[in-house]
Amino acid sequence: MVLAQVLLNKEQALEQEKENFVKAFKILKETSTENLNKDCTENAEIDVASNETSNATDTKLELQENSKLWTEESTLNLISLCKKYDKDFEKGVKKYIWIKIAKTLSETYQQIYTAQQCDTKFKALKNMYKQIRKHNEQSGNNKKSWKYFEQMHDILFSKPEITPYATCSSKSGLIVGGTPISNIKDTDTSSSSSNMCETHQSTSSFSRKRKRAENATEKRHQDKMARQDRYLDLLERLTKAVEKSSDDI
């Protein structure tokens, strides 16, 4: 009887120790999870702050590099080269022309210019020209000036995508060839004829480009269809040859 009581007490003590161990394990697990989440959050915040600092530093370095790369002289030289190769841009592969321009600038200024840098810079100049021109063409606005406007205007003014043949709005009214219709009425006949001839030539040039593009697309389509016809003819002959060979067997 005494022995049974002793064994029962030991079993109860073991059960109590087991419960205490389970409780201690749960507390340890919860504490570890909280610390881990806290560490992860702190590390993530540090990473974000580090990335922001790194990005800010990269942007600052990039701006400094661009300011050294694109001086007023090199920018004017870029515009001049783009004007020189303007016709090549219309009929050639633009990538190779930008490579040629970048090579010329690199040799001139003894530093590396890439085709991508030249392309990006000229696009920025083009966007600035369009913004200033749009602002200056709106009545009531104070005229804005820009040191590269005349050079960019010399390249872009006659392009149909920059100067449509005719536009009409409630503010500006009817504009033909970049000139308000009221101005056309005030000018003499010879000046009007000259403007109309220039815009007609510009429109004709655009039409010719579009026609060449359509012809090239049609030619590629015809070549593709011809290749498909040859392939089908070859496949048909091969099928007949296989069938004949099977019949002979």
Phi, psi and omega in degrees: 000317179293320179298320179296321180294321180296315179297321180296318179297319179296320180295319178295322179295320178295319178297320180295317178298321179297315179298317179298321180295317180297317179298315180297322180295318178298315180298317180296319180295315180297318179296318180296320180296317179298317180294322180295315178298320179296316179296319180297317180297315180297318180295321179295319179296321178294318180297317180297314180297320179295318179295318179298318179296318180296317179296319179297319178295317179299317180297318180297316179296322180295319178295319178296319179296318180295322180295327177283325184287314186252081171281174178299321181294313181292327178293316177296324177294320177299314180298319180297318179293322178296322176294319180299319183260020184302315180294325179294326177298327184284330186241352183249185177275117187299325183303315183289330177290320177295324177298318179297317179295317179298320179297318179298315179295320180298318180290327182288317187253005175055041172209162189279125170242131178260161178299321180295319179296318180294317179298313181297318180296317182292324176298320178295319177296319180296317179296319179296318178300315182296320180295314182293319180295318178298319179296315184288336180278346179275129182294143179093347180272143173289138183293134175260145177245156181206134189293343179253007188297313183298318180294317179290324179298323180297329181273317194264342190301320186276358183282132183300327181288342177263316180240092177299155181302316179210138175225159180214133178213164181291332182275312187266344183075204181275126177240123181245122179060032179084000182243127177303144183298331178294323178291326179296322180293327183281338181276163180283173186295322182294319179295319179297318180296320180296315180297317181295323178295318180296315180292326178295317178297319179297316179294320179297320178298316179296320179295321179295319178298315180296322179295318178297319179296319179295320179295320179295319178296317179296321180294318178298322179295317180295320178297320179296316179295323179294319178296320179295321178297317179296321180295316180295321178297316178297318180296320180296317179294323179294320179296317179296321180295319179294317179296320179295319180296322179293321179294322179295324178292000000 
